[in-house]
Amino acid sequence: MHLVDVTMFHAPASGGVRTYLGAKHRCLADAADVRTSLLVPGAERDALGDCHTLPALRLPLGQGYRFPLRRRPWREAIERLAPDLIEAGDPYVTAWSALDAGQRLGVPVVGFYHSDLPRLMGDRFGRIVERRLQAYVADLYGRFDSVMAPCRAMAERLEDWGVPDVRVQSLGVDLDTFHPGRADEGLRASLELPDSTRLLVFAGRNSREKHVDFLLEVMQRLGSNYRLLLMGPGMPTRVPANVTSVPRCCDRHEVARALASADAMLHAGTRETFGLVALEAMASGIPVVGARAGALIENVPLGGGMLCNPLDPADMARAVEELFLNDVAASGRHARRYVERRFGWQAVIDDLLVHYTGLSRQAVDTAWSRHG
């Protein structure tokens, strides 16, 4: 089987989608009779190993993302790769190109709904825009041979809009990279933290839906006994005295070191479709204090952290203080065990491969019946 992944959600500062694709291609590299290719936007047409790029418009203030404008070059590029199965990882031009190519090649096309486009745009432009985008998403994803979403809440939203039989396909965590053994006492020393200070951390892009501004309000309420380490592109530099900002793209090993060295993670995001960084924090052996919203409801277990009212700095500060009234280290161990049981990448991708194989066999059977 030759699998081709195509998406615009692939940039130096991109998060969960790029992590998913990288892990999938690594896990399938040694699978028998499986070949993988990746087609993503770039500055120019190029190919390096199994990664192929086509030129696309660089988005202003888009943190490195590029937006394809024309379907035909992407369809033709997919056709040249001659896949047995195509997976589209965004709801824009590349998705339509994947459907066009799949129709011409006679192969199944999977749509992975990674990002809740209607809600994200509705937050910015209002309910009318949100409703129109819901109709657009329903029309687009109703055309795929299989639709996947990274959490049950997202799958149910798609089904409510009229997309049938959505498969919940969780992402995974690199359990070796994100591990309690990555803890480094030198991190606290570099921050000049007294032993009694609780170190909190958040890593990610400073995008609107992450609500980093609320984390700053939380820290103002918590005071000097707590320190928050913010890591990621676009993070604010004017912050309270008990916040340290690292406003740049941090590699996964740097993030893993920070997570394992911290006492807990803070996550105010309300539009998470999986919340990968929260799972990485738990894999690193620390509990998560997060908003009771989106995928965090499903993926932060009882005993592995605390959830609070969304967009409520006072309630999040209360949750942090309550967390530290209990055995935080025990919560972190429980969180690690939870992720080990459910989110190791190899198990996640093995299950996904079974799904791909079933789709490919179904496509072959359908082709035989038409010609029989």
Protein Blocks (a to p, Z undefined) as FASTA:
>chain_A
ZZddddfbbcfkbcklmmmmmmmmmmmmmpghiacddddddfbdcdehjbccddddddeh
klopacdfbfklmmmmmmmnopabdcdfbfbfklmmmmmmmmmnopacddddfbcfklmm
mmmnojklmmmmmmmmmmmmmmpmbdcdfbfklmmmmmmnopahiacddddddfklmcfk
lpcfklmmmnopafklccdddeddddfklommmmmmmmmmnommbccddedehiafbdcf
kbccddbdddfklmmmmmmmmmbdcdfbfkbfnlmmlmmmmmnopacddddehjllmmmc
ghiaccddehilklmmmmmmmmmmmcfklmmmmmmmmmmmmmgfklmmmmmmmmmmmmmm
mmmmmmmmmmZZ
